Amino acid sequence: MKSPVVVVAITLTAAILVAASLLIIVGTRKGAGTSTLNAPTLQLRVKHAQMV
């Protein structure tokens, strides 16, 4: 039987790989014009336009 440290290391590595894969898949499925980096800016513009 493997030591607990090895089992934890393998489990963490697998979890990180799965999470990274999901982030890459979700990131590539968005449309060409959408970006998560611009989301806060767009929200600020909408709020500002409603206040005027």
ChimeraX attribute file (.defattr): number of C-alpha atoms within 10 A of each C-alpha:
attribute: neighborCount
match mode: 1-to-1
recipient: residues
	/A:1	4
	/A:2	6
	/A:3	7
	/A:4	9
	/A:5	9
	/A:6	10
	/A:7	12
	/A:8	11
	/A:9	11
	/A:10	12
	/A:11	12
	/A:12	12
	/A:13	12
	/A:14	12
	/A:15	12
	/A:16	12
	/A:17	12
	/A:18	12
	/A:19	12
	/A:20	12
	/A:21	12
	/A:22	12
	/A:23	11
	/A:24	11
	/A:25	11
	/A:26	10
	/A:27	13
	/A:28	10
	/A:29	8
	/A:30	11
	/A:31	8
	/A:32	7
	/A:33	5
	/A:34	10
	/A:35	10
	/A:36	9
	/A:37	8
	/A:38	9
	/A:39	10
	/A:40	10
	/A:41	11
	/A:42	11
	/A:43	11
	/A:44	11
	/A:45	10
	/A:46	11
	/A:47	11
	/A:48	10
	/A:49	9
	/A:50	8
	/A:51	6
	/A:52	5
